[in-house]
Every structure is written in structure tokens, then in C-alpha cells.
Amino acid sequence: MIYSNNMEDVEALATRALLVRAEFEIDTVTFEKSKTITTAFNQKVVCDYFIDEIHLDHYDFLIIPGGKYVSLVIDQDYEIKKLIQYFYEQNKYLCAICAAPRFLGQLGLLDDIRFTAYKGCEIDMPKGQYLPYKKALTDHKIITARSAGSVYEFVYEIICELKNKKQADLLLENILF
């Protein structure tokens, strides 16, 4: 999971917490200059690794949370997009929530597939099929979700795809969803 300054708190922290609860090992990685990340709502969290401290081959999927950082870096970013492109080329799952699907859209990865995202972000995905009423969905190993209010559905999709529906249902049952 990518951690960036100004990432949306719920999209990053709740997603990670729910996936850990579902027995996933989630490492957090950053391109920032410090492992201490300040979220959009001023929480300080410590990231596990800098990007150059990990081996990408050890990972099965990538999670990109949204937040106001997306609008701040999207047009000049090459590091996050390069990481996304690597996972895509390795045929690994890409999971992006809220504004984060913009990265995938600018790379053309949402062309000709169904996706959801925060309202207004679809401008970067003119060739895809934007489904604003969907909270989360999967198409071609790409899992998208529309907002912080969709975290449970986002995590559910991830678990269904990477484990199975039974495990996803068990998580919802255990948290009394």
C-alpha cells in the first residue's frame, strides 16, 4: 500500500486495518522523504518502508488510497505511475479508491473496462465505463472504489478476488457489518 502525505485517512488506515483483520500481510511504502506521513486530517502515521527498501516481486497486489495528495501530484508524478505500471505489466491486482483511480486513468489502464471513482475524477478516464453508483467493483484485475464511504465494499472486493467470497463474508460477519 502506498502512503503519501495528505492521503485520505479512512481510505488508507481503515483499508489496511480491515485487510490485516482478514489475515493479509500489508506493507506500507512511501516515495516521501520521511517515513512519517501526515494524513489529510493531520494524523501522523509511520510507513513501513521507503520504496527502495522493498522487492516488488514479493507482492501480489498494490493499494493506492486517495486523498487531496492526488490532485497535488497527479500531473507531475512519475514514481507512483511507474509502480502502478510495473504491477499492471506483472498481471497483479491494482486496487485504487476515491481519487486514486486517476493514476490508472492517466496510464490508460481503465480504457475499455468498468470502474468507479470519486465524482469528477472520471475526467482522466474518458475511454472507460464510469459507474458512479457503484461503491466498488472489479474488472480485469483492477479494483476501484468511489470514496471513503466505500471502504468496506472496497475491502470486500479485494478479499473476494485475492482469497474468496467465504473469507470476505466472514470479515463482514465478524465486524457486524
Secondary structure, 3 states (H helix, E strand, C coil): CEECCCECHHHHHHHHHHHHHCCCCCCCEECCCCCEEECCCCCEEECCEEHHHCCHHHCCEEEECCEHHHHHHCCCCCHHHHHHHHHHHCCCEEEEECCCHHHHHHCCCCCCCEECCCCCHHHHCCCCEECCCCCEEEECCEEEECCHHHHHHHHHHHHHHHCCHHHHHHHHHHCCC
